[in-house]
């Protein structure tokens, strides 16, 4: 005896239920040695619950971990040595749904694509490009 079972899967999409990370600016240009603040935004919908929040910034093209906030706690263990002592997340802006990553004393090697990943009920990411302007010097070597 065979029975045909119909399974109905109902999927409802609501614009309000989708978790979306945005990048107000997709390209940043900074002079070598200066500071820059990269930004991505996310929906908070009320008071932010830090224990539910995950923030990760990584240098995408080289898979270098830049910054991690897991369950509201900063974790610098996996941070790449290129960024040690030069990174700060402006945590006071998280309540506003802003992940602001400050890079100080920008180096030429900092140029590239950065991924901002936010986990807060849902998860999404955006990619931001950082361009670094440097000064080229024409050096002349002489033999004495």
C-alpha positions in Angstrom: 0.0 0.0 0.0 1.5 3.3 -1.0 0.5 6.7 0.2 1.3 10.0 -1.3 2.2 12.5 1.2 2.1 16.2 0.4 4.3 18.4 2.3 3.6 22.1 2.2 6.4 24.4 3.0 5.4 27.9 3.5 8.0 30.6 3.4 7.1 34.1 4.1 9.5 37.0 3.5 9.1 40.3 5.1 11.2 43.3 4.4 11.2 44.0 8.2 12.4 40.5 9.2 15.5 40.5 6.9 18.8 41.3 8.6 20.8 43.5 6.3 24.2 45.1 6.8 24.9 48.3 4.8 28.0 50.2 3.9 27.2 53.9 3.6 30.5 54.3 1.8 32.1 51.5 -0.2 35.5 53.3 -0.9 37.7 55.1 1.5 40.9 56.9 0.5 43.4 57.9 3.1 47.0 59.3 3.1 49.8 57.1 4.4 50.3 57.7 8.1 46.9 59.2 8.8 43.9 57.6 10.5 40.7 56.3 8.8 37.4 55.1 10.2 35.5 52.4 8.1 31.7 52.1 8.7 29.0 49.5 8.2 25.5 49.7 9.7 23.0 47.2 10.9 19.4 47.2 12.3 19.2 47.3 16.1 15.4 47.5 16.6 15.3 48.9 20.1 18.0 48.5 22.8 21.1 46.7 21.7 21.8 43.4 23.5 25.6 43.2 23.5 25.6 39.5 24.5 23.8 38.7 21.2 26.1 40.7 19.1 29.0 39.5 16.9 31.2 41.9 14.9 34.0 40.8 12.7 36.3 42.8 10.4 38.8 41.0 8.2 41.1 42.0 5.4 39.3 40.0 2.8 42.0 39.7 0.1 44.6 38.3 2.5 42.3 36.7 5.1 43.8 38.7 7.9 41.7 39.0 11.0 41.4 42.7 11.9 38.9 42.8 14.8 36.5 40.4 16.6 33.7 41.2 19.1 32.0 37.9 20.1 28.9 38.0 22.4 29.8 41.5 23.4 33.4 40.7 24.3 36.5 41.8 22.3 38.8 39.0 21.2 42.3 40.0 20.1 43.8 36.5 20.1 43.3 35.9 16.3 44.1 39.5 15.3 46.8 39.6 12.6 50.1 41.2 13.7 49.8 43.9 11.0 47.0 45.5 13.0 48.2 45.1 16.6 47.9 48.3 18.5 46.3 50.2 15.6 42.7 49.1 15.6 39.8 50.4 17.7 36.1 49.6 17.3 34.1 52.7 18.5 31.8 50.7 20.7 29.7 53.6 21.8 28.2 53.7 18.3 27.1 50.1 18.3 23.9 51.1 20.1 23.1 53.2 17.0 23.7 50.2 14.7 27.0 51.5 13.5 30.2 49.4 13.4 33.0 52.0 13.2 36.4 50.5 12.8 39.3 53.0 13.3 42.7 52.2 11.8 45.5 54.5 13.1 48.8 55.2 11.4 47.7 53.7 8.1 50.3 51.7 6.2 50.5 51.0 2.5 49.9 47.3 3.2 46.5 48.3 4.8 45.1 49.0 1.3 42.6 46.4 0.1 39.1 45.0 0.7 37.7 44.7 4.2 34.7 42.6 5.1 32.4 43.8 7.9 30.4 40.9 9.2 27.6 41.5 11.8 25.7 38.7 13.6 22.7 40.0 15.5 19.6 37.8 15.2 20.6 37.3 11.6 23.9 37.7 9.8 25.1 39.7 6.8 28.3 41.4 5.6 29.5 44.1 3.3 32.8 44.7 1.6 34.6 48.1 1.8 37.7 49.0 -0.2 40.5 51.0 1.4 42.9 52.9 -0.9 46.1 54.3 0.7 47.9 57.2 -1.0 51.7 57.1 -0.4 54.5 59.4 -1.2 57.2 58.1 -3.6 60.6 59.5 -3.1 63.3 59.3 -5.8 66.4 58.2 -3.9 69.8 58.6 -5.3 72.6 56.4 -4.0 76.2 57.5 -4.3 79.3 55.4 -3.7 82.1 57.1 -1.7 
